[in-house]
Amino acid sequence: MRRLLRNLFERVGRGQSEAIAVRFADGSSWQNRAGDPAVTVVFRTAAAEARTLLLGYVGFFEAYFDQHIDILGEDAVGRLMRLAYGSAYRYQANPIVTLLRRWREWRDDNHDAAAAQANARRHYGLPHPFFRLMLGEDCLYAEGIWDEGATTLEEAQRHRCETICRALQLKPGERLVEVGSGWGEMALHAAERHGVEVVNYGLVPEQNAVMAERIRQRGLEGRVTIVEKDHRALLEEKERYDKYLSVGVYEHAGRRWQPAWIESIAAALKPGGMGLISTTSYPSQFATEYLTLKYVFPGGSVPSLPRLLELLDRNGLHVVRVEELGWHYQRTAACWLANVEAHWDEIAALDPRRFDEKFRRVWTWYLHGVIEGFRPAGGGLNLHHILFTKGKGQWSRGGVRERAASGDGG
């Protein structure tokens, strides 16, 4: 067993300048090269060693979550991920993990609004003070945009809100539907700064309660409305909206329901209407990480960009711009991780039973995974803003000069 584990970590460290040390459960140790190790992996039990050999990185990180493995060193989890991505180690589909993932996808399928709500609440239903400590006061849980002088997380997030409003060319009196409203800051920004009427489809009662209070505090009753409905309910709102927006939630549809999500947009937009989807994506269809589905985002599926573009086209939604913003998300996630680490004692004090060491390790792994996933030599993740119109009109950056007469086209 020790020899097989040494071989595994030798592949992880091959071609890298930093050393990796491993301490095994029997007290023996190994290091791939001389010098102070950048990362030290400590197996505390023989069972953790067996899990790693049986299930690869899935078994390794589950043992880490359960405190049967420690990963030591400065920025140790992130550095270990970077070493793996940049080395001779290559992920190979484990047949056991493949079966587990398929079972979990079946079990957590968003087959109706109740299932979708239950899945969403497992992540977004965590106490609002936790997200406020991680994300900042505005609780914007997506990419900030780090240009035009943005130097803080708050500036980058507010710049992102304004960038999206400008891309959608919002005008006073228009009706905007936002699916997946979070804690509401994007909708409030659009209503206050651009004079639109916003309807928010939000499935998570805990988020909706915070958003409702923000609406009241900012005097936006009647201008921002929350409806606790699933995206599929938009099919019933035929051509009611001038603009459509979803930021960071298309990933939660689940692969089986991604076509229905796009169909609902096409149904709800008026002819010539405009929409924007912000989503993480892969350049081809790739299975969503098993640990992500199990511990972080049940029911989700990171979409394939080509498939998403094909679905838009199939439903008469004409893509006018696709912008890749992955490095902005990477920098934003680094801020979130720093906030979690800086505020961990406050987070744990919110509810010591919920925010325990396993929670800290899962979220450390998750946020490091996001950061490393967006690196050029990382996990192949991208972040796209996809702008589209219903029907093929004469679109320009300054405005839609001629609206399409119907929803036909693409």
C-alpha positions in Angstrom: 0.0 0.0 0.0 2.8 2.4 0.9 4.5 1.8 -2.4 1.3 2.5 -4.4 0.8 5.7 -2.4 4.4 6.8 -3.0 3.9 6.2 -6.7 0.7 8.3 -6.7 2.4 11.3 -5.0 5.5 10.9 -7.1 3.3 11.5 -10.2 1.8 14.6 -8.5 5.2 16.0 -7.8 6.9 15.0 -11.1 8.1 18.0 -13.1 7.5 20.4 -10.2 10.0 22.4 -8.4 8.3 22.1 -5.0 8.7 19.1 -2.7 5.9 17.0 -1.3 6.3 15.0 1.9 4.0 12.2 3.0 3.7 10.7 6.5 2.0 7.3 6.6 -0.3 5.9 9.3 2.4 3.5 10.4 4.8 6.4 11.3 7.0 6.0 8.2 7.6 9.0 5.8 8.6 9.7 2.3 9.5 12.9 0.3 9.9 13.2 -3.4 12.9 15.5 -3.4 15.3 17.2 -1.0 14.4 20.5 0.6 11.6 21.9 2.8 8.3 20.5 1.5 5.7 22.9 0.2 3.0 20.5 1.2 3.0 17.7 3.8 0.3 15.1 3.6 -0.4 13.2 6.9 -2.4 9.9 6.8 -3.8 9.4 10.3 -5.4 6.0 9.6 -4.7 3.0 7.4 -8.4 3.4 6.3 -7.6 6.8 4.8 -4.7 5.3 2.8 -7.1 2.6 1.5 -9.8 5.1 0.6 -7.2 7.1 -1.4 -6.1 4.0 -3.4 -9.6 2.8 -4.0 -11.2 6.1 -5.0 -8.3 8.3 -6.0 -8.7 12.0 -5.2 -12.3 11.5 -4.1 -11.3 9.1 -1.4 -8.3 11.3 -0.5 -10.4 14.5 0.0 -13.3 12.7 1.7 -10.7 11.4 4.2 -9.4 15.0 4.5 -13.0 16.2 5.2 -13.3 13.5 7.9 -10.0 14.6 9.5 -8.3 11.2 8.7 -5.9 13.1 6.6 -4.2 16.5 7.2 -2.7 18.7 4.5 -0.1 20.9 6.1 1.8 24.0 4.8 1.1 27.5 3.7 -1.9 27.5 1.3 -1.5 23.7 1.4 -4.8 22.6 -0.2 -4.4 25.1 -3.1 -0.8 24.2 -3.7 -1.5 20.5 -3.7 -4.2 21.1 -6.4 -1.8 23.3 -8.4 0.9 20.6 -8.2 -1.5 18.0 -9.4 -2.8 20.1 -12.3 0.7 20.9 -13.5 2.3 17.5 -13.1 2.3 14.0 -14.6 -0.7 13.1 -12.5 -3.8 12.9 -14.7 -7.4 12.4 -13.5 -8.8 9.1 -14.8 -12.5 8.3 -14.4 -12.8 5.9 -11.5 -15.6 3.3 -12.2 -16.7 3.3 -8.6 -16.9 7.1 -8.5 -18.7 7.2 -11.9 -21.4 4.9 -10.5 -21.6 7.0 -7.3 -21.9 10.2 -9.3 -24.7 8.7 -11.5 -26.6 7.5 -8.5 -26.3 11.0 -6.9 -27.4 12.7 -10.1 -30.5 10.4 -10.1 -31.2 10.9 -6.4 -30.9 14.7 -6.5 -32.6 15.3 -9.9 -34.6 18.5 -10.0 -37.6 16.7 -11.3 -40.0 19.3 -9.9 -40.0 22.7 -8.1 -40.0 21.0 -4.7 -36.9 19.0 -5.5 -35.2 22.0 -7.0 -36.0 24.0 -3.9 -34.7 21.3 -1.5 -31.4 21.2 -3.4 -31.0 24.9 -3.5 -31.7 25.2 0.3 -29.0 22.8 1.1 -26.5 25.4 0.0 -28.2 28.8 -0.1 -30.3 28.1 3.0 -27.3 28.4 5.3 -27.6 31.3 7.7 -27.3 34.8 6.1 -24.6 35.9 8.6 -22.3 33.2 7.2 -22.7 34.4 3.6 -22.3 38.0 4.8 -19.0 37.2 6.4 -17.8 35.4 3.3 -19.2 37.6 0.6 -19.4 41.0 2.2 -22.3 43.2 3.1 -24.0 43.1 -0.3 -23.9 39.3 -0.4 -23.3 39.1 -4.1 -22.4 35.5 -4.8 -20.9 35.6 -8.3 -17.9 37.1 -10.2 -16.9 40.6 -9.5 -15.4 42.5 -12.4 -12.0 43.8 -11.5 -11.4 46.7 -13.9 -12.2 50.4 -14.2 -10.4 50.9 -11.0 -12.0 48.3 -8.8 -9.6 47.4 -5.9 -12.0 45.9 -3.3 -14.5 43.1 -3.5 -17.4 45.5 -2.9 -16.2 47.7 -5.8 -15.8 44.8 -8.1 -19.2 43.4 -7.3 -21.0 46.7 -7.8 -19.1 47.2 -11.1 -20.4 43.8 -12.2 -24.0 44.8 -11.4 -23.6 48.0 -13.5 -21.8 46.2 -16.3 -24.7 43.7 -16.6 -27.3 46.5 -16.5 -25.5 48.3 -19.3 -25.1 45.1 -21.4 -28.9 44.6 -21.1 -29.4 48.2 -22.1 -32.0 48.6 -19.4 -34.5 51.5 -19.8 -37.0 53.0 -17.3 -40.3 51.3 -17.3 -39.0 48.0 -18.7 -39.9 44.7 -17.1 -36.9 42.6 -16.1 -37.2 39.0 -14.8 -34.2 37.7 -12.8 -34.1 34.0 -12.1 -32.1 33.2 -9.0 -32.0 36.5 -7.2 -29.8 35.6 -4.2 -30.2 38.2 -1.5 -31.4 40.8 -4.0 -28.6 43.3 -4.6 -28.5 42.8 -8.4 -32.3 43.5 -8.6 -32.2 46.4 -6.3 -29.3 48.0 -8.3 -31.3 47.6 -11.5 -34.4 49.1 -10.1 -32.7 52.0 -8.3 -30.1 53.0 -11.0 -32.1 52.1 -14.2 -35.7 52.5 -13.3 -36.9 49.0 -14.3 -39.5 46.9 -12.7 -38.0 43.6 -11.5 -39.6 40.3 -10.9 -37.4 37.8 -9.1 -37.8 34.1 -9.2 -36.2 32.9 -6.0 -36.6 29.4 -4.6 -34.9 29.8 -1.3 -37.1 31.2 1.5 -34.1 32.2 3.6 -32.8 34.4 0.8 -36.2 35.8 0.0 -36.7 36.9 3.6 -33.5 38.9 3.5 -34.3 40.3 0.1 -37.8 41.4 1.2 -36.4 43.3 4.1 -33.9 45.0 1.8 -36.7 46.0 -0.6 -38.6 47.5 2.4 -35.6 49.4 3.7 -34.8 50.9 0.3 -38.4 51.9 -0.5 -38.7 49.6 -3.6 -42.0 48.0 -2.8 -43.9 47.6 -6.1 -40.7 48.0 -8.1 -39.1 44.7 -7.1 -41.3 41.7 -6.6 -40.3 38.3 -5.3 -42.0 35.1 -6.4 -41.1 31.8 -4.9 -41.3 29.8 -8.1 -39.1 27.5 -10.2 -37.7 28.7 -13.5 -40.1 26.3 -15.3 -43.0 28.5 -14.2 -41.8 31.1 -16.7 -43.3 29.0 -19.4 -46.7 30.3 -18.2 -45.7 33.9 -18.6 -45.9 34.3 -22.3 -44.0 37.3 -23.7 -44.3 39.3 -20.5 -40.8 40.6 -20.1 -38.5 43.0 -21.9 -35.3 41.7 -20.4 -34.1 38.4 -18.7 -31.2 37.8 -16.4 -29.7 34.9 -14.5 -26.3 35.1 -12.7 -24.6 32.0 -11.4 -27.7 29.8 -11.3 -28.0 28.1 -14.7 -25.5 25.6 -13.2 -28.2 24.5 -10.8 -30.7 23.4 -13.4 -29.1 19.9 -13.7 -28.1 18.6 -17.1 -31.5 17.0 -17.7 -33.3 20.3 -17.2 -31.0 22.7 -19.0 -33.2 22.5 -22.2 -36.3 23.4 -20.1 -34.5 26.4 -18.6 -33.8 27.9 -22.0 -37.3 27.1 -23.3 -38.7 29.1 -20.3 -36.6 32.1 -21.3 -37.8 32.0 -24.9 -41.4 31.8 -23.7 -41.2 34.7 -21.3 -39.3 37.2 -23.4 -41.1 39.6 -25.7 -40.1 39.5 -29.4 -36.9 41.6 -29.6 -36.3 41.2 -25.9 -32.8 40.8 -24.6 -31.3 38.5 -22.0 -28.0 37.7 -20.3 -26.9 34.4 -18.7 -23.8 34.5 -16.5 -22.5 30.9 -15.9 -19.5 28.8 -15.3 -18.9 26.4 -18.1 -16.6 23.8 -19.6 -15.5 23.9 -23.3 -17.1 20.5 -23.8 -19.5 18.3 -21.9 -17.8 17.1 -18.8 -19.1 15.4 -15.7 -19.5 17.7 -12.7 -17.2 16.9 -9.9 -18.7 14.2 -7.6 -17.6 15.9 -4.4 -19.2 19.1 -5.5 -22.5 17.3 -6.1 -22.4 15.5 -2.8 -21.2 18.3 -0.5 -21.7 21.7 -2.1 -24.2 21.9 -5.0 -26.6 18.9 -5.0 -28.6 18.7 -8.2 -26.3 20.9 -10.2 -24.3 20.4 -13.4 -21.7 22.8 -14.9 -22.9 23.2 -18.4 -21.0 22.8 -21.7 -20.7 26.1 -23.5 -21.3 24.6 -27.0 -24.4 22.8 -25.8 -25.8 26.0 -24.1 -25.2 28.0 -27.3 -27.0 25.3 -29.3 -30.0 25.3 -26.9 -30.3 29.1 -27.2 -30.2 28.9 -31.0 -32.7 26.1 -31.1 -35.2 28.3 -29.1 -34.8 31.4 -31.3 -32.5 33.2 -28.9 -29.9 34.9 -31.0 -26.5 35.1 -29.3 -24.9 38.6 -29.9 -22.0 38.4 -27.5 -20.0 35.8 -25.5 -17.5 37.2 -23.1 -15.1 35.1 -21.0 -14.4 36.4 -17.5 -12.8 33.5 -15.7 -9.9 35.4 -14.2 -12.4 37.8 -12.6 -14.2 34.9 -10.9 -10.8 33.5 -9.8 -9.9 36.7 -8.1 -13.3 37.0 -6.5 -13.2 33.5 -5.1 -9.8 34.2 -3.6 -11.4 37.1 -1.7 -14.2 34.8 -0.5 -11.6 32.2 0.7 -9.6 35.0 2.5 -12.8 36.1 4.2 -13.7 32.6 5.4 -10.2 32.2 6.8 -10.2 35.6 8.5 -13.7 35.3 10.0 -13.7 31.6 10.8 -14.0 32.1 14.6 -17.0 34.3 14.0 -18.5 31.8 11.5 -18.0 28.9 13.9 -19.7 30.9 16.7 -22.9 31.3 14.7 -23.6 27.6 15.2 -20.8 25.3 16.3 -22.6 22.1 15.4 -23.2 23.3 11.8 -20.0 25.2 11.2 -17.6 22.5 12.5 -14.2 21.4 11.3 -15.7 19.2 8.6 -17.6 22.2 7.2 -14.5 24.3 7.2 -12.5 21.7 5.3 -15.3 21.1 2.7 -15.6 24.9 2.0 -11.8 25.3 2.0 -11.6 22.5 -0.6 -14.5 24.0 -2.6 -13.1 27.6 -2.7 -9.6 26.4 -3.5 -11.1 24.2 -6.2 -12.9 27.2 -7.8 -9.7 29.3 -7.7 -7.5 26.5 -9.2 -10.2 25.5 -11.7 -10.0 28.9 -13.4 -6.2 29.0 -13.7 -4.9 28.7 -17.3 -3.3 25.4 -16.4 -6.0 24.4 -14.0 -9.3 22.6 -14.2 -10.6 23.9 -17.4 -13.4 26.1 -15.9 -14.6 29.2 -17.7 -17.0 32.0 -16.8 -19.1 33.4 -19.6 -21.5 36.3 -19.9 -23.8 35.3 -22.8 -25.9 38.1 -24.3 -28.8 37.3 -26.6 -31.9 38.7 -28.2 -35.2 37.0 -28.9 -35.1 37.0 -32.7 -32.4 38.3 -34.9 -32.5 42.1 -34.9 -29.9 44.7 -35.7 -28.1 44.7 -32.4 -25.3 47.1 -31.6 -23.3 47.9 -28.4 -25.2 51.2 -28.2 -28.6 49.7 -28.4 -30.9 47.5 -30.4 -31.5 49.7 -33.5 -34.3 47.6 -34.9 -36.2 45.1 -32.8 -37.1 41.7 -34.3 -40.6 41.5 -35.5 -41.0 37.9 -34.1 -39.3 35.3 -32.1 -38.2 33.5 -35.3 -34.5 33.4 -36.1 -31.5 32.5 -34.2 
